[in-house]
Amino acid sequence: MLKYLLNEDEKELYQTGGDKTMKIIMTGNEAVARGAYEAGCHVAAAYPGTPSTEILENISNYKEINSEWAPNEKVALEVACGASIAGGRALAAMKHVGLNVAADPLFTIAYEGVNGGLVVVTADDPGCHSSQNEQDNRLYAPAARLILLEPSDSQECKDFTKLAFAVSEKFDTPVLLRLTTRVCHSKSLVELEDRLEAPVKPYIKNAEKYICTPAIAKLRHVVVEKNMLLLKEYSENSPLNRIEWGAKKTGIITSGISYQYAKEVFGEEASYLKIGMSHPLPDRLIKDFAQGVEKIYVIEENDPYLEKHVKSLGINCFGKGSIPVCGELNPEIIKKALLSAGGETGYTTGLKAPSRPPVLCAGCPHRGMFYTLSKYKDAVVAGDIGCYTLGTVPPLSVTDTVICMGASITAAIGMEKIARREGRKTKVFSCIGDSTFFHSGITGLVDVVYNKSNIVVIILDNSITAMTGHQENPGSGKTLMGEIAQVVDIEKIVRAVGIKEENIRVVDPYDLAATEKAVQDAYGAAEAFVIISKQPCALLKSVQKKRAGLSYAVDQKKCKKCKACMKIGCPAVSNKNGEIKIDKTQCNACSLCAQMCKFDAINKVGE
Amino acid sequence: MGNQTNILIVGVGGQGTLLTSRIIADVAVQLGYDVKVSEIHGMAQRGGSVVSQVRYGDKIYSPIIKKGDADIILAFEKLEAARWLDYLKPDGMVIINNERVNPLPVMSGKMKYPDDIHEKVGALVPDTMIIDASTIAEKCGNQRAANVVLVGVLSRVIGLPVDEVKKAIERLVPSKALEINLKAFQQGFSH
């Protein structure tokens, strides 16, 4: 299948593996993993992040690829850079905000170039399905001078990934493969091929290329700019960018999932310039296309990336004037924006359907800590990225700010500085999960000690990267490839960084009294304080097995309907017409509600 | 664009909607159709509103269904049927599982679960069907096979070949649960 993407003179060069054709249905993420496998990828690294997580999960099924969960995206990309310099084909995958973390190596590896092919996958999230922003990472490509590829379905995910390794090597530059949530998580048909065994290239020391000191970097920059001219020519001729002629009244320039939406809305009633390689863009091809059609629409999600370029060529086109910058696109929005039609709905019941907001699960170990914190009304809590962001949901309503991975500790440092300066009597806490602590919390904790910040850092250690669906991490004792790993001990890190012994507590958040005592000690402390709240995620299979059949139930005779048990916001506890009930299918006997009850009305069931 | 079938499968996280969409898509692939499925994995959670979109036909572009364009809405839960009803085509069909899962605002007593949802939907949509999939599944041996009972109902309604669906179930359901699931499918199909 890959052959359709190759120029005539390239077909000899890039063998595409066997011709075994078998069509199966795959998500975009599975297809990227398959593409890496078929391309002969040797090393892959990632930090989990929706919607990118399943790329590495699937790559780990191919034992030919050495895959790893890195502590963060910068580490993942640097591991991939090193593997590439050493001669292997390497891939790093991350969600869009992860690329911000990895931006430092990204810009410089673009100067150094590659030895084995290097592919960086960014999974953007238009519509913020599960992200803190909806930044458009296509903009990284011109800024860092990278090749940018944008697949629009699963077949292209596989083919573009394969091709990315080849063009990376051909042009001595990393390739940015940009997906979006809808491409990552939609399924469509993919033709499978065999793996191409790409031998690891020899490593030859090359200081003029791989050591970006100022003197060398200046020269490499010139090489990169010259290379961009070659790439521009490649983009003009590559089948990655193609014109599909249809009716010539309307011309549509589009890329990624927007191409599929545009075809859905306009069908044969328009001509299309389908952009697969979005950087560098093919100017001649765009001009040729513009000359062949009457009116041009540019259809793309989020930023006017293509539109601005088309306009810079002096071509009149219509895009963000009517297509929204904010949110995810769909065929309906496009129809409404460009055809002033659509949005016809079938039926409406007029019923007010109560929403199903995300909440901390029944038995979630974070609940005990957040309930305890909720009692300190004058405290400020800086939160972080993970399930525990849900501490903000009523009735717990704990958390004052969430910015990005690791920012709980560091934002708390800044908040405490202002509080101290202004003489405010505010105690500043920060809450961070185990995986996020490994990701970018440790440096923040170093700053706490070094610059004498008087904050409380609560590390919510549930021994897994939970929100993205239970990925292993440095504290979980296992690697992505299923090997037993040394557990990186959070308590030892806290000590090593210099938090004083008397200012460290390790508590079980299922024990409300002990948790309360630890938070009280921390609240009164005049120095940096760390609480490690330790209890594995209630949804872990091992935990569920251990607590199978256990639950708590309300003794209606003893229940005084005081609703104290409802203050913890557990989804298993409900108030049915004044009667408090515990759903035994959800309850996993964490016992928190029983500890809340002053009348001994909640008791354990099962053994 | 020729023949296309658009199926919207809605429910609550933990009800097994994913397996249902997987089975339907797998059958459509075996029948030689172009197939697209869209599922959003948001913040992994139990109890959230979940939706799977399955589209198949000669050629499918968008993986998502437009409002007013679903041939069938298969609702695993009553409230979800009401929530997604504006996706149904004017002459479309709704299959509602007679199951109620209270959302958090209802459990905390802040909001009311609407009464008589299926009667209200039925008054609007002539082709409305209500089914007790959990009860049927329980009789087959496990309440959790309700999703496959619904696969049976859906297969009959859209005319999928029984043998192909059974083969898909065999491919996608773990072998120890296979017998119960095949029974559940048959019961749903002949319902």
Interface residues (C-beta under 8 A of the other chain):
Chain A: K23 I24 I25 T50 P51 H129 S130 D153 T181 R182 H185 S186 K187 S188 L189 I257 Q260 Y261 K263 E264 G267 N330 P331 E332 K335 G342 G343 E344 T345 G346 Y347 T348 T349 L351 K352 A353 P354 S355 R356 P357 P358 V359 C361 A362 C387 L390 A466 M467 T468 G469 M566 P571 V573 S574 N575 Q586
Chain B: M1 V12 A25 D26 V29 D34 V35 K36 V37 S38 E39 I40 H41 G42 M43 A44 Q45 R46 G47 G48 S49 I60 Y61 S62 P63 I64 K66 K67 G68 A70 L79 A82 R83 L85 D86 Y87 L88 K89 P90 G92 N102 P103 L104 P105 V106 M107 S108 G109 M111 K112 Y113 P114 I117 K120 V121 L124 V125
